[in-house]
């Protein structure tokens, strides 16, 4: 299992010459389905980060 899609997207944006800004006042809602909080999903997920 591989993660880091956000990093990949930012890399493409930066390579095209766009500016990337950090906005500490910005908020975001991320809806996580219940199945993504289960052990069967989380163990392979975190092993994939190592």
mmCIF entry with sequence, helices, sheets and N, C-alpha, C, O atoms, coordinates in Angstrom:
data_MODEL
# 
_entry.id   MODEL 
# 
_entity.id                         1 
_entity.type                       polymer 
_entity.pdbx_number_of_molecules   1 
# 
_entity_poly.entity_id                      1 
_entity_poly.type                           'polypeptide(L)' 
_entity_poly.nstd_linkage                   no 
_entity_poly.nstd_monomer                   no 
_entity_poly.pdbx_seq_one_letter_code       
;(UNK)(UNK)(UNK)(UNK)(UNK)(UNK)(UNK)(UNK)(UNK)(UNK)(UNK)(UNK)(UNK)(UNK)(UNK)(UNK)
(UNK)(UNK)(UNK)(UNK)(UNK)(UNK)(UNK)(UNK)(UNK)(UNK)(UNK)(UNK)(UNK)(UNK)(UNK)(UNK)
(UNK)(UNK)(UNK)(UNK)(UNK)(UNK)(UNK)(UNK)(UNK)(UNK)(UNK)(UNK)(UNK)(UNK)(UNK)(UNK)
(UNK)(UNK)
;
_entity_poly.pdbx_seq_one_letter_code_can   XXXXXXXXXXXXXXXXXXXXXXXXXXXXXXXXXXXXXXXXXXXXXXXXXX 
_entity_poly.pdbx_strand_id                 A 
# 
loop_
_entity_poly_seq.entity_id 
_entity_poly_seq.num 
_entity_poly_seq.mon_id 
_entity_poly_seq.hetero 
1 1  UNK n 
1 2  UNK n 
1 3  UNK n 
1 4  UNK n 
1 5  UNK n 
1 6  UNK n 
1 7  UNK n 
1 8  UNK n 
1 9  UNK n 
1 10 UNK n 
1 11 UNK n 
1 12 UNK n 
1 13 UNK n 
1 14 UNK n 
1 15 UNK n 
1 16 UNK n 
1 17 UNK n 
1 18 UNK n 
1 19 UNK n 
1 20 UNK n 
1 21 UNK n 
1 22 UNK n 
1 23 UNK n 
1 24 UNK n 
1 25 UNK n 
1 26 UNK n 
1 27 UNK n 
1 28 UNK n 
1 29 UNK n 
1 30 UNK n 
1 31 UNK n 
1 32 UNK n 
1 33 UNK n 
1 34 UNK n 
1 35 UNK n 
1 36 UNK n 
1 37 UNK n 
1 38 UNK n 
1 39 UNK n 
1 40 UNK n 
1 41 UNK n 
1 42 UNK n 
1 43 UNK n 
1 44 UNK n 
1 45 UNK n 
1 46 UNK n 
1 47 UNK n 
1 48 UNK n 
1 49 UNK n 
1 50 UNK n 
# 
_struct_asym.id          A 
_struct_asym.entity_id   1 
# 
loop_
_struct_conf.conf_type_id 
_struct_conf.id 
_struct_conf.pdbx_PDB_helix_id 
_struct_conf.beg_label_comp_id 
_struct_conf.beg_label_asym_id 
_struct_conf.beg_label_seq_id 
_struct_conf.pdbx_beg_PDB_ins_code 
_struct_conf.end_label_comp_id 
_struct_conf.end_label_asym_id 
_struct_conf.end_label_seq_id 
_struct_conf.pdbx_end_PDB_ins_code 
_struct_conf.beg_auth_comp_id 
_struct_conf.beg_auth_asym_id 
_struct_conf.beg_auth_seq_id 
_struct_conf.end_auth_comp_id 
_struct_conf.end_auth_asym_id 
_struct_conf.end_auth_seq_id 
_struct_conf.pdbx_PDB_helix_class 
_struct_conf.details 
_struct_conf.pdbx_PDB_helix_length 
HELX_P HELX_P1 AA1 UNK A 5  ? UNK A 15 ? UNK A 5  UNK A 15 1 ? 11 
HELX_P HELX_P2 AA2 UNK A 34 ? UNK A 37 ? UNK A 34 UNK A 37 5 ? 4  
HELX_P HELX_P3 AA3 UNK A 39 ? UNK A 49 ? UNK A 39 UNK A 49 1 ? 11 
# 
_struct_conf_type.id          HELX_P 
_struct_conf_type.criteria    ? 
_struct_conf_type.reference   ? 
# 
loop_
_atom_site.group_PDB 
_atom_site.id 
_atom_site.type_symbol 
_atom_site.label_atom_id 
_atom_site.label_alt_id 
_atom_site.label_comp_id 
_atom_site.label_asym_id 
_atom_site.label_entity_id 
_atom_site.label_seq_id 
_atom_site.pdbx_PDB_ins_code 
_atom_site.Cartn_x 
_atom_site.Cartn_y 
_atom_site.Cartn_z 
_atom_site.occupancy 
_atom_site.B_iso_or_equiv 
_atom_site.pdbx_formal_charge 
_atom_site.auth_seq_id 
_atom_site.auth_comp_id 
_atom_site.auth_asym_id 
_atom_site.auth_atom_id 
_atom_site.pdbx_PDB_model_num 
ATOM 1   N N  . UNK A 1 1  ? 0.848   -1.173 0.000   1.00 0.00 ? 1  UNK A N  1 
ATOM 2   C CA . UNK A 1 1  ? 0.000   0.000  0.000   1.00 0.00 ? 1  UNK A CA 1 
ATOM 3   C C  . UNK A 1 1  ? 0.898   1.241  0.000   1.00 0.00 ? 1  UNK A C  1 
ATOM 4   O O  . UNK A 1 1  ? 1.803   1.355  0.827   1.00 0.00 ? 1  UNK A O  1 
ATOM 5   N N  . UNK A 1 2  ? 0.654   2.137  -0.896  1.00 0.00 ? 2  UNK A N  1 
ATOM 6   C CA . UNK A 1 2  ? 1.485   3.323  -1.043  1.00 0.00 ? 2  UNK A CA 1 
ATOM 7   C C  . UNK A 1 2  ? 0.641   4.560  -0.759  1.00 0.00 ? 2  UNK A C  1 
ATOM 8   O O  . UNK A 1 2  ? -0.529  4.625  -1.136  1.00 0.00 ? 2  UNK A O  1 
ATOM 9   N N  . UNK A 1 3  ? 1.241   5.537  -0.095  1.00 0.00 ? 3  UNK A N  1 
ATOM 10  C CA . UNK A 1 3  ? 0.558   6.800  0.156   1.00 0.00 ? 3  UNK A CA 1 
ATOM 11  C C  . UNK A 1 3  ? 1.441   7.936  -0.336  1.00 0.00 ? 3  UNK A C  1 
ATOM 12  O O  . UNK A 1 3  ? 2.535   7.698  -0.848  1.00 0.00 ? 3  UNK A O  1 
ATOM 13  N N  . UNK A 1 4  ? 0.978   9.149  -0.185  1.00 0.00 ? 4  UNK A N  1 
ATOM 14  C CA . UNK A 1 4  ? 1.772   10.301 -0.558  1.00 0.00 ? 4  UNK A CA 1 
ATOM 15  C C  . UNK A 1 4  ? 1.259   11.007 -1.797  1.00 0.00 ? 4  UNK A C  1 
ATOM 16  O O  . UNK A 1 4  ? 1.991   11.757 -2.443  1.00 0.00 ? 4  UNK A O  1 
ATOM 17  N N  . UNK A 1 5  ? 0.000   10.765 -2.127  1.00 0.00 ? 5  UNK A N  1 
ATOM 18  C CA . UNK A 1 5  ? -0.562  11.399 -3.317  1.00 0.00 ? 5  UNK A CA 1 
ATOM 19  C C  . UNK A 1 5  ? -0.496  12.920 -3.232  1.00 0.00 ? 5  UNK A C  1 
ATOM 20  O O  . UNK A 1 5  ? -0.320  13.594 -4.246  1.00 0.00 ? 5  UNK A O  1 
ATOM 21  N N  . UNK A 1 6  ? -0.638  13.458 -2.022  1.00 0.00 ? 6  UNK A N  1 
ATOM 22  C CA . UNK A 1 6  ? -0.564  14.908 -1.874  1.00 0.00 ? 6  UNK A CA 1 
ATOM 23  C C  . UNK A 1 6  ? 0.825   15.423 -2.227  1.00 0.00 ? 6  UNK A C  1 
ATOM 24  O O  . UNK A 1 6  ? 0.954   16.469 -2.862  1.00 0.00 ? 6  UNK A O  1 
ATOM 25  N N  . UNK A 1 7  ? 1.856   14.702 -1.823  1.00 0.00 ? 7  UNK A N  1 
ATOM 26  C CA . UNK A 1 7  ? 3.225   15.096 -2.146  1.00 0.00 ? 7  UNK A CA 1 
ATOM 27  C C  . UNK A 1 7  ? 3.466   15.014 -3.647  1.00 0.00 ? 7  UNK A C  1 
ATOM 28  O O  . UNK A 1 7  ? 4.111   15.889 -4.225  1.00 0.00 ? 7  UNK A O  1 
ATOM 29  N N  . UNK A 1 8  ? 2.953   13.973 -4.273  1.00 0.00 ? 8  UNK A N  1 
ATOM 30  C CA . UNK A 1 8  ? 3.117   13.817 -5.716  1.00 0.00 ? 8  UNK A CA 1 
ATOM 31  C C  . UNK A 1 8  ? 2.446   14.966 -6.463  1.00 0.00 ? 8  UNK A C  1 
ATOM 32  O O  . UNK A 1 8  ? 3.027   15.521 -7.395  1.00 0.00 ? 8  UNK A O  1 
ATOM 33  N N  . UNK A 1 9  ? 1.239   15.324 -6.064  1.00 0.00 ? 9  UNK A N  1 
ATOM 34  C CA . UNK A 1 9  ? 0.519   16.423 -6.717  1.00 0.00 ? 9  UNK A CA 1 
ATOM 35  C C  . UNK A 1 9  ? 1.280   17.740 -6.551  1.00 0.00 ? 9  UNK A C  1 
ATOM 36  O O  . UNK A 1 9  ? 1.409   18.508 -7.504  1.00 0.00 ? 9  UNK A O  1 
ATOM 37  N N  . UNK A 1 10 ? 1.778   17.996 -5.357  1.00 0.00 ? 10 UNK A N  1 
ATOM 38  C CA . UNK A 1 10 ? 2.527   19.234 -5.126  1.00 0.00 ? 10 UNK A CA 1 
ATOM 39  C C  . UNK A 1 10 ? 3.806   19.283 -5.955  1.00 0.00 ? 10 UNK A C  1 
ATOM 40  O O  . UNK A 1 10 ? 4.205   20.352 -6.417  1.00 0.00 ? 10 UNK A O  1 
ATOM 41  N N  . UNK A 1 11 ? 4.443   18.147 -6.145  1.00 0.00 ? 11 UNK A N  1 
ATOM 42  C CA . UNK A 1 11 ? 5.658   18.092 -6.968  1.00 0.00 ? 11 UNK A CA 1 
ATOM 43  C C  . UNK A 1 11 ? 5.355   18.492 -8.404  1.00 0.00 ? 11 UNK A C  1 
ATOM 44  O O  . UNK A 1 11 ? 6.092   19.279 -8.999  1.00 0.00 ? 11 UNK A O  1 
ATOM 45  N N  . UNK A 1 12 ? 4.269   17.954 -8.968  1.00 0.00 ? 12 UNK A N  1 
ATOM 46  C CA . UNK A 1 12 ? 3.885   18.315 -10.334 1.00 0.00 ? 12 UNK A CA 1 
ATOM 47  C C  . UNK A 1 12 ? 3.554   19.801 -10.436 1.00 0.00 ? 12 UNK A C  1 
ATOM 48  O O  . UNK A 1 12 ? 3.951   20.466 -11.392 1.00 0.00 ? 12 UNK A O  1 
ATOM 49  N N  . UNK A 1 13 ? 2.833   20.311 -9.458  1.00 0.00 ? 13 UNK A N  1 
ATOM 50  C CA . UNK A 1 13 ? 2.456   21.734 -9.465  1.00 0.00 ? 13 UNK A CA 1 
ATOM 51  C C  . UNK A 1 13 ? 3.710   22.608 -9.429  1.00 0.00 ? 13 UNK A C  1 
ATOM 52  O O  . UNK A 1 13 ? 3.838   23.562 -10.197 1.00 0.00 ? 13 UNK A O  1 
ATOM 53  N N  . UNK A 1 14 ? 4.620   22.272 -8.535  1.00 0.00 ? 14 UNK A N  1 
ATOM 54  C CA . UNK A 1 14 ? 5.847   23.064 -8.390  1.00 0.00 ? 14 UNK A CA 1 
ATOM 55  C C  . UNK A 1 14 ? 6.712   22.991 -9.647  1.00 0.00 ? 14 UNK A C  1 
ATOM 56  O O  . UNK A 1 14 ? 7.291   23.998 -10.055 1.00 0.00 ? 14 UNK A O  1 
ATOM 57  N N  . UNK A 1 15 ? 6.805   21.828 -10.257 1.00 0.00 ? 15 UNK A N  1 
ATOM 58  C CA . UNK A 1 15 ? 7.610   21.684 -11.486 1.00 0.00 ? 15 UNK A CA 1 
ATOM 59  C C  . UNK A 1 15 ? 7.059   22.502 -12.646 1.00 0.00 ? 15 UNK A C  1 
ATOM 60  O O  . UNK A 1 15 ? 7.802   22.875 -13.554 1.00 0.00 ? 15 UNK A O  1 
ATOM 61  N N  . UNK A 1 16 ? 5.783   22.777 -12.619 1.00 0.00 ? 16 UNK A N  1 
ATOM 62  C CA . UNK A 1 16 ? 5.162   23.593 -13.666 1.00 0.00 ? 16 UNK A CA 1 
ATOM 63  C C  . UNK A 1 16 ? 5.306   25.091 -13.399 1.00 0.00 ? 16 UNK A C  1 
ATOM 64  O O  . UNK A 1 16 ? 4.826   25.915 -14.178 1.00 0.00 ? 16 UNK A O  1 
ATOM 65  N N  . UNK A 1 17 ? 5.966   25.438 -12.297 1.00 0.00 ? 17 UNK A N  1 
ATOM 66  C CA . UNK A 1 17 ? 6.239   26.838 -12.023 1.00 0.00 ? 17 UNK A CA 1 
ATOM 67  C C  . UNK A 1 17 ? 5.193   27.537 -11.162 1.00 0.00 ? 17 UNK A C  1 
ATOM 68  O O  . UNK A 1 17 ? 5.282   28.746 -10.946 1.00 0.00 ? 17 UNK A O  1 
ATOM 69  N N  . UNK A 1 18 ? 4.212   26.804 -10.671 1.00 0.00 ? 18 UNK A N  1 
ATOM 70  C CA . UNK A 1 18 ? 3.199   27.409 -9.810  1.00 0.00 ? 18 UNK A CA 1 
ATOM 71  C C  . UNK A 1 18 ? 3.764   27.579 -8.400  1.00 0.00 ? 18 UNK A C  1 
ATOM 72  O O  . UNK A 1 18 ? 4.642   26.826 -7.979  1.00 0.00 ? 18 UNK A O  1 
ATOM 73  N N  . UNK A 1 19 ? 3.263   28.554 -7.692  1.00 0.00 ? 19 UNK A N  1 
ATOM 74  C CA . UNK A 1 19 ? 3.670   28.752 -6.307  1.00 0.00 ? 19 UNK A CA 1 
ATOM 75  C C  . UNK A 1 19 ? 2.788   27.897 -5.398  1.00 0.00 ? 19 UNK A C  1 
ATOM 76  O O  . UNK A 1 19 ? 1.598   27.713 -5.651  1.00 0.00 ? 19 UNK A O  1 
ATOM 77  N N  . UNK A 1 20 ? 3.398   27.385 -4.347  1.00 0.00 ? 20 UNK A N  1 
ATOM 78  C CA . UNK A 1 20 ? 2.661   26.613 -3.345  1.00 0.00 ? 20 UNK A CA 1 
ATOM 79  C C  . UNK A 1 20 ? 2.692   27.419 -2.056  1.00 0.00 ? 20 UNK A C  1 
ATOM 80  O O  . UNK A 1 20 ? 3.756   27.798 -1.567  1.00 0.00 ? 20 UNK A O  1 
ATOM 81  N N  . UNK A 1 21 ? 1.521   27.670 -1.523  1.00 0.00 ? 21 UNK A N  1 
ATOM 82  C CA . UNK A 1 21 ? 1.392   28.498 -0.333  1.00 0.00 ? 21 UNK A CA 1 
ATOM 83  C C  . UNK A 1 21 ? 0.925   27.673 0.847   1.00 0.00 ? 21 UNK A C  1 
ATOM 84  O O  . UNK A 1 21 ? 0.161   26.721 0.690   1.00 0.00 ? 21 UNK A O  1 
ATOM 85  N N  . UNK A 1 22 ? 1.387   28.042 2.022   1.00 0.00 ? 22 UNK A N  1 
ATOM 86  C CA . UNK A 1 22 ? 0.917   27.457 3.268   1.00 0.00 ? 22 UNK A CA 1 
ATOM 87  C C  . UNK A 1 22 ? -0.010  28.475 3.920   1.00 0.00 ? 22 UNK A C  1 
ATOM 88  O O  . UNK A 1 22 ? 0.364   29.637 4.081   1.00 0.00 ? 22 UNK A O  1 
ATOM 89  N N  . UNK A 1 23 ? -1.199  28.056 4.292   1.00 0.00 ? 23 UNK A N  1 
ATOM 90  C CA . UNK A 1 23 ? -2.166  28.950 4.921   1.00 0.00 ? 23 UNK A CA 1 
ATOM 91  C C  . UNK A 1 23 ? -2.616  28.321 6.237   1.00 0.00 ? 23 UNK A C  1 
ATOM 92  O O  . UNK A 1 23 ? -3.487  27.451 6.230   1.00 0.00 ? 23 UNK A O  1 
ATOM 93  N N  . UNK A 1 24 ? -2.042  28.741 7.368   1.00 0.00 ? 24 UNK A N  1 
ATOM 94  C CA . UNK A 1 24 ? -2.386  28.132 8.650   1.00 0.00 ? 24 UNK A CA 1 
ATOM 95  C C  . UNK A 1 24 ? -3.824  28.398 9.083   1.00 0.00 ? 24 UNK A C  1 
ATOM 96  O O  . UNK A 1 24 ? -4.334  27.704 9.963   1.00 0.00 ? 24 UNK A O  1 
ATOM 97  N N  . UNK A 1 25 ? -4.486  29.380 8.490   1.00 0.00 ? 25 UNK A N  1 
ATOM 98  C CA . UNK A 1 25 ? -5.871  29.686 8.858   1.00 0.00 ? 25 UNK A CA 1 
ATOM 99  C C  . UNK A 1 25 ? -6.874  28.807 8.102   1.00 0.00 ? 25 UNK A C  1 
ATOM 100 O O  . UNK A 1 25 ? -8.059  28.788 8.435   1.00 0.00 ? 25 UNK A O  1 
ATOM 101 N N  . UNK A 1 26 ? -6.407  28.094 7.101   1.00 0.00 ? 26 UNK A N  1 
ATOM 102 C CA . UNK A 1 26 ? -7.295  27.275 6.290   1.00 0.00 ? 26 UNK A CA 1 
ATOM 103 C C  . UNK A 1 26 ? -7.731  26.030 7.066   1.00 0.00 ? 26 UNK A C  1 
ATOM 104 O O  . UNK A 1 26 ? -6.948  25.451 7.819   1.00 0.00 ? 26 UNK A O  1 
ATOM 105 N N  . UNK A 1 27 ? -8.969  25.634 6.875   1.00 0.00 ? 27 UNK A N  1 
ATOM 106 C CA . UNK A 1 27 ? -9.473  24.409 7.486   1.00 0.00 ? 27 UNK A CA 1 
ATOM 107 C C  . UNK A 1 27 ? -9.969  23.470 6.398   1.00 0.00 ? 27 UNK A C  1 
ATOM 108 O O  . UNK A 1 27 ? -10.308 23.886 5.290   1.00 0.00 ? 27 UNK A O  1 
ATOM 109 N N  . UNK A 1 28 ? -9.999  22.195 6.748   1.00 0.00 ? 28 UNK A N  1 
ATOM 110 C CA . UNK A 1 28 ? -10.424 21.192 5.787   1.00 0.00 ? 28 UNK A CA 1 
ATOM 111 C C  . UNK A 1 28 ? -11.155 20.083 6.538   1.00 0.00 ? 28 UNK A C  1 
ATOM 112 O O  . UNK A 1 28 ? -10.771 19.713 7.647   1.00 0.00 ? 28 UNK A O  1 
ATOM 113 N N  . UNK A 1 29 ? -12.188 19.571 5.936   1.00 0.00 ? 29 UNK A N  1 
ATOM 114 C CA . UNK A 1 29 ? -12.913 18.425 6.481   1.00 0.00 ? 29 UNK A CA 1 
ATOM 115 C C  . UNK A 1 29 ? -12.548 17.216 5.642   1.00 0.00 ? 29 UNK A C  1 
ATOM 116 O O  . UNK A 1 29 ? -12.615 17.260 4.414   1.00 0.00 ? 29 UNK A O  1 
ATOM 117 N N  . UNK A 1 30 ? -12.168 16.151 6.300   1.00 0.00 ? 30 UNK A N  1 
ATOM 118 C CA . UNK A 1 30 ? -11.804 14.918 5.612   1.00 0.00 ? 30 UNK A CA 1 
ATOM 119 C C  . UNK A 1 30 ? -12.689 13.806 6.165   1.00 0.00 ? 30 UNK A C  1 
ATOM 120 O O  . UNK A 1 30 ? -12.496 13.349 7.293   1.00 0.00 ? 30 UNK A O  1 
ATOM 121 N N  . UNK A 1 31 ? -13.644 13.382 5.375   1.00 0.00 ? 31 UNK A N  1 
ATOM 122 C CA . UNK A 1 31 ? -14.550 12.318 5.812   1.00 0.00 ? 31 UNK A CA 1 
ATOM 123 C C  . UNK A 1 31 ? -13.868 10.969 5.593   1.00 0.00 ? 31 UNK A C  1 
ATOM 124 O O  . UNK A 1 31 ? -13.517 10.612 4.468   1.00 0.00 ? 31 UNK A O  1 
ATOM 125 N N  . UNK A 1 32 ? -13.689 10.232 6.675   1.00 0.00 ? 32 UNK A N  1 
ATOM 126 C CA . UNK A 1 32 ? -13.039 8.930  6.609   1.00 0.00 ? 32 UNK A CA 1 
ATOM 127 C C  . UNK A 1 32 ? -14.101 7.856  6.829   1.00 0.00 ? 32 UNK A C  1 
ATOM 128 O O  . UNK A 1 32 ? -14.763 7.846  7.866   1.00 0.00 ? 32 UNK A O  1 
ATOM 129 N N  . UNK A 1 33 ? -14.267 6.957  5.868   1.00 0.00 ? 33 UNK A N  1 
ATOM 130 C CA . UNK A 1 33 ? -15.246 5.885  6.047   1.00 0.00 ? 33 UNK A CA 1 
ATOM 131 C C  . UNK A 1 33 ? -14.843 4.966  7.213   1.00 0.00 ? 33 UNK A C  1 
ATOM 132 O O  . UNK A 1 33 ? -13.658 4.800  7.499   1.00 0.00 ? 33 UNK A O  1 
ATOM 133 N N  . UNK A 1 34 ? -15.820 4.386  7.864   1.00 0.00 ? 34 UNK A N  1 
ATOM 134 C CA . UNK A 1 34 ? -15.567 3.534  9.035   1.00 0.00 ? 34 UNK A CA 1 
ATOM 135 C C  . UNK A 1 34 ? -14.610 2.392  8.725   1.00 0.00 ? 34 UNK A C  1 
ATOM 136 O O  . UNK A 1 34 ? -13.816 2.009  9.584   1.00 0.00 ? 34 UNK A O  1 
ATOM 137 N N  . UNK A 1 35 ? -14.668 1.838  7.512   1.00 0.00 ? 35 UNK A N  1 
ATOM 138 C CA . UNK A 1 35 ? -13.798 0.702  7.184   1.00 0.00 ? 35 UNK A CA 1 
ATOM 139 C C  . UNK A 1 35 ? -12.323 1.091  7.160   1.00 0.00 ? 35 UNK A C  1 
ATOM 140 O O  . UNK A 1 35 ? -11.455 0.230  7.299   1.00 0.00 ? 35 UNK A O  1 
ATOM 141 N N  . UNK A 1 36 ? -12.033 2.379  6.986   1.00 0.00 ? 36 UNK A N  1 
ATOM 142 C CA . UNK A 1 36 ? -10.632 2.817  6.992   1.00 0.00 ? 36 UNK A CA 1 
ATOM 143 C C  . UNK A 1 36 ? -10.087 3.010  8.397   1.00 0.00 ? 36 UNK A C  1 
ATOM 144 O O  . UNK A 1 36 ? -8.922  3.369  8.571   1.00 0.00 ? 36 UNK A O  1 
ATOM 145 N N  . UNK A 1 37 ? -10.917 2.776  9.391   1.00 0.00 ? 37 UNK A N  1 
ATOM 146 C CA . UNK A 1 37 ? -10.477 2.844  10.781  1.00 0.00 ? 37 UNK A CA 1 
ATOM 147 C C  . UNK A 1 37 ? -10.370 1.449  11.394  1.00 0.00 ? 37 UNK A C  1 
ATOM 148 O O  . UNK A 1 37 ? -10.144 1.308  12.596  1.00 0.00 ? 37 UNK A O  1 
ATOM 149 N N  . UNK A 1 38 ? -10.532 0.437  10.575  1.00 0.00 ? 38 UNK A N  1 
ATOM 150 C CA . UNK A 1 38 ? -10.461 -0.944 11.043  1.00 0.00 ? 38 UNK A CA 1 
ATOM 151 C C  . UNK A 1 38 ? -9.026  -1.465 10.981  1.00 0.00 ? 38 UNK A C  1 
ATOM 152 O O  . UNK A 1 38 ? -8.232  -1.057 10.133  1.00 0.00 ? 38 UNK A O  1 
ATOM 153 N N  . UNK A 1 39 ? -8.721  -2.368 11.894  1.00 0.00 ? 39 UNK A N  1 
ATOM 154 C CA . UNK A 1 39 ? -7.388  -2.969 11.980  1.00 0.00 ? 39 UNK A CA 1 
ATOM 155 C C  . UNK A 1 39 ? -6.940  -3.565 10.646  1.00 0.00 ? 39 UNK A C  1 
ATOM 156 O O  . UNK A 1 39 ? -5.783  -3.415 10.254  1.00 0.00 ? 39 UNK A O  1 
ATOM 157 N N  . UNK A 1 40 ? -7.853  -4.238 9.953   1.00 0.00 ? 40 UNK A N  1 
ATOM 158 C CA . UNK A 1 40 ? -7.512  -4.905 8.693   1.00 0.00 ? 40 UNK A CA 1 
ATOM 159 C C  . UNK A 1 40 ? -7.018  -3.919 7.633   1.00 0.00 ? 40 UNK A C  1 
ATOM 160 O O  . UNK A 1 40 ? -6.247  -4.293 6.750   1.00 0.00 ? 40 UNK A O  1 
ATOM 161 N N  . UNK A 1 41 ? -7.448  -2.688 7.716   1.00 0.00 ? 41 UNK A N  1 
ATOM 162 C CA . UNK A 1 41 ? -6.983  -1.655 6.788   1.00 0.00 ? 41 UNK A CA 1 
ATOM 163 C C  . UNK A 1 41 ? -5.744  -0.956 7.333   1.00 0.00 ? 41 UNK A C  1 
ATOM 164 O O  . UNK A 1 41 ? -4.786  -0.719 6.596   1.00 0.00 ? 41 UNK A O  1 
ATOM 165 N N  . UNK A 1 42 ? -5.761  -0.629 8.618   1.00 0.00 ? 42 UNK A N  1 
ATOM 166 C CA . UNK A 1 42 ? -4.706  0.205  9.187   1.00 0.00 ? 42 UNK A CA 1 
ATOM 167 C C  . UNK A 1 42 ? -3.342  -0.477 9.263   1.00 0.00 ? 42 UNK A C  1 
ATOM 168 O O  . UNK A 1 42 ? -2.322  0.169  9.022   1.00 0.00 ? 42 UNK A O  1 
ATOM 169 N N  . UNK A 1 43 ? -3.304  -1.759 9.591   1.00 0.00 ? 43 UNK A N  1 
ATOM 170 C CA . UNK A 1 43 ? -2.004  -2.426 9.714   1.00 0.00 ? 43 UNK A CA 1 
ATOM 171 C C  . UNK A 1 43 ? -1.252  -2.424 8.382   1.00 0.00 ? 43 UNK A C  1 
ATOM 172 O O  . UNK A 1 43 ? -0.092  -2.013 8.360   1.00 0.00 ? 43 UNK A O  1 
ATOM 173 N N  . UNK A 1 44 ? -1.853  -2.862 7.269   1.00 0.00 ? 44 UNK A N  1 
ATOM 174 C CA . UNK A 1 44 ? -1.124  -2.769 5.991   1.00 0.00 ? 44 UNK A CA 1 
ATOM 175 C C  . UNK A 1 44 ? -0.813  -1.322 5.590   1.00 0.00 ? 44 UNK A C  1 
ATOM 176 O O  . UNK A 1 44 ? 0.215   -1.052 4.970   1.00 0.00 ? 44 UNK A O  1 
ATOM 177 N N  . UNK A 1 45 ? -1.697  -0.410 5.945   1.00 0.00 ? 45 UNK A N  1 
ATOM 178 C CA . UNK A 1 45 ? -1.483  1.000  5.617   1.00 0.00 ? 45 UNK A CA 1 
ATOM 179 C C  . UNK A 1 45 ? -0.197  1.503  6.270   1.00 0.00 ? 45 UNK A C  1 
ATOM 180 O O  . UNK A 1 45 ? 0.661   2.071  5.596   1.00 0.00 ? 45 UNK A O  1 
ATOM 181 N N  . UNK A 1 46 ? -0.063  1.293  7.586   1.00 0.00 ? 46 UNK A N  1 
ATOM 182 C CA . UNK A 1 46 ? 1.113   1.801  8.294   1.00 0.00 ? 46 UNK A CA 1 
ATOM 183 C C  . UNK A 1 46 ? 2.367   1.007  7.946   1.00 0.00 ? 46 UNK A C  1 
ATOM 184 O O  . UNK A 1 46 ? 3.464   1.566  7.963   1.00 0.00 ? 46 UNK A O  1 
ATOM 185 N N  . UNK A 1 47 ? 2.239   -0.251 7.639   1.00 0.00 ? 47 UNK A N  1 
ATOM 186 C CA . UNK A 1 47 ? 3.403   -1.020 7.182   1.00 0.00 ? 47 UNK A CA 1 
ATOM 187 C C  . UNK A 1 47 ? 3.905   -0.470 5.847   1.00 0.00 ? 47 UNK A C  1 
ATOM 188 O O  . UNK A 1 47 ? 5.104   -0.487 5.569   1.00 0.00 ? 47 UNK A O  1 
ATOM 189 N N  . UNK A 1 48 ? 2.978   0.016  5.028   1.00 0.00 ? 48 UNK A N  1 
ATOM 190 C CA . UNK A 1 48 ? 3.340   0.588  3.734   1.00 0.00 ? 48 UNK A CA 1 
ATOM 191 C C  . UNK A 1 48 ? 4.087   1.905  3.861   1.00 0.00 ? 48 UNK A C  1 
ATOM 192 O O  . UNK A 1 48 ? 4.756   2.328  2.917   1.00 0.00 ? 48 UNK A O  1 
ATOM 193 N N  . UNK A 1 49 ? 3.985   2.558  5.007   1.00 0.00 ? 49 UNK A N  1 
ATOM 194 C CA . UNK A 1 49 ? 4.687   3.823  5.219   1.00 0.00 ? 49 UNK A CA 1 
ATOM 195 C C  . UNK A 1 49 ? 6.128   3.607  5.615   1.00 0.00 ? 49 UNK A C  1 
ATOM 196 O O  . UNK A 1 49 ? 6.954   4.509  5.474   1.00 0.00 ? 49 UNK A O  1 
ATOM 197 N N  . UNK A 1 50 ? 6.440   2.431  6.104   1.00 0.00 ? 50 UNK A N  1 
ATOM 198 C CA . UNK A 1 50 ? 7.796   2.155  6.617   1.00 0.00 ? 50 UNK A CA 1 
ATOM 199 C C  . UNK A 1 50 ? 8.777   1.930  5.495   1.00 0.00 ? 50 UNK A C  1 
ATOM 200 O O  . UNK A 1 50 ? 9.957   1.686  5.747   1.00 0.00 ? 50 UNK A O  1 
# 
